[in-house]
Amino acid sequence: MTDEKIESRGRGDLVKIINALSKVLNEKEKRVIAGRFGLSGRKETLSAIGRELHLSRERIRQIEKNSLRKLSNAFMKNYQDVTSKILEAFENLGGVIVDDEIPEVFLRLAGDHKFARNYLRLAFSIISRIEKIDESADLKNGWILKNVSKPGILSICKKMIGYFEKEKLPQNISDLKKEIDSLTKLDEKFLAGCVAISAEIITAKNGMIGLKRWPSVNPRNVRDKIYYVLKNAGKPLHFVEITAAIAESRFDQKKVVRATVHNELIADRRFVLIGRGIYALREWGYSDGTVYEVIKNILSNAKSPMPVSEIIELVSKSRKVKRNTIVINLQTKKEFKRVGSGYIYQKL
């Protein structure tokens, strides 16, 4: 294997290294490893491979285990430099990665091979310092360094979930460290890895972290995407701007059109029309009604005549309208009576 080892190392291509390593396997072992890890593209079950080789599932499992041991011994012995690169990349990422989101730093090691991720999964499986995390109700499929504690990850995720359920408020990773005492001394990259591999926590596109079920961090339908965009903007937007922001955010592959966005803005009580095509979140203090109705509500609750400037200021907090529109309503509606330097509401 010496010549092939030298050639593979020279090219720096993990795929060629794995193929060179297969020299230590017999044909049956090669078939099992190729099928189980999808080195030709399609991952196969123990049963499917067993039927082809006329062997039991348990026997295929044993062959896979023994083959991985052989590959591990050869890899660790002959390719320590590549092993070090992989381990260093893991450490720089906090020691935790999600299987479906293998970072670019690893993909570069496998070149531009069509099935690079499958070759990387095999490489992770034969490096003794890396451990596989199987999907569960709490965690996604992933990989961790063995010096990283799986129970520790679960404990950290549990504390984050407890905080979110109590506070109902998304946080970025830095602020989350400050809010939860037991996380203060932990590395942010490691905490980000814990968040990424959690089945219940998610990081939004704006970097805020919260529970996966929250529409404010994980919007799934058009209404939730609208809420996310407005919440993130922190100010009222025209429905055309909202549509564009949804498209730019690329939440998924679904195309969204202006008419759909406009219809959802009208139908959902979370959103309030405050101007011509401009919408805000009701939770910001905006309410339904025409400018006349807003003025009427303000003056009805006033204990004394209210100056025009103050009326304009209060109306502007609920409606995005021109100053003249407010003044015209005050001057033309009979219910609004001028008293001294201010106005009162007088029911007719």
C-alpha positions, 0 to 999 in steps of 0.5 A: 500500500506504500506507493498508493499511500504516497500518491494519495497523500500528495494529492491531499484527497481523502477519497483517494486515501480511503480507496487506498486503504481498502487494500487491507480489506477482502472483496466481501469486506469492501462490498459491505463498507461501500454499501453501508457508507454509500461510497457509490452513492446509495447507502444500503441496509444490513438486510439488503447486503445480506441478501446479496451475499447470502449472509445474515444481518448479524454476520454483515454487522460483524463484517462491518465492525471488523472492516472498520477496525482494519481501516482504523488501524491502517488510517491511524498508522499511515495517515496521521497528518490527515487525522490531525487535520480532521481532529483540529477542524473538530476542535476549532468547531467546538468538538461537535458537528451535525451530520446533515450539516458537515462544514466546508472545512471537512468537504475540502479534504474530500475534494469535489467528489460527488459522494464526499459526505459519505467518505467523510462519514467513513473517515469519522467512523475510523478515527478513534477519537471521534464518536457518532451521535445517533438521532433521538428525541433530544439530539440530531445525528452528529459527531463529537470528539470523545473528550466531549461528554454526550450527557454534558451536551444533553445537560446544557441543552436542557438548561437552555430549553428551561431558560427559553420556556421561562423567558419566552425570549430568543437570545444570541449565544453571547447573551445566553452565556450571561443569562445562564450562570452554568454556561458562563465559562464555556466556549461559544463554539462549543455552545453553538455546537450544542445548539446545532445538534439539539433537536429542540433548539434552533438558530435563526438566520439573524443569529438569534437562538430559541425553541424550534417550535417558535415562529419567531426563530423558525418560521414555517408558513407564510404568516410566520415568515411575515412575523419573522421579517417584521420582528427582525426589522423592528419597524412597520414595512410595506407588504411589498418590502415584506415579500422581498424580505421573505424571498431574500431570507430563503427560509425554504424553496417555496416561492412566495408572491405579493398577493399571498403575503397581503392576504395573510397580513389581512387575515392574521390578527398579529398584523395591523394596517397602519398606512397604505399597504404598510403593516406593523405588529399589534404587539408594538402597540398598534391597533385597528381603525381609521385615523378618525377612530384612533383620534376618537379613542385618544380624546375619549380617554383624555382627562382634559383638552389635548393640544394638536401636537400631542394628538399628532404624536399619539396618532403617529404611534398607531398610524403612519399618516401625514400630519395634515390628515390628522389635522383635517380629521380634527377640523372636519369631524363635528365630534372633535370640539376645540376648547382653548388650545386643545381638542376634546371628544364630544358625543353627538 
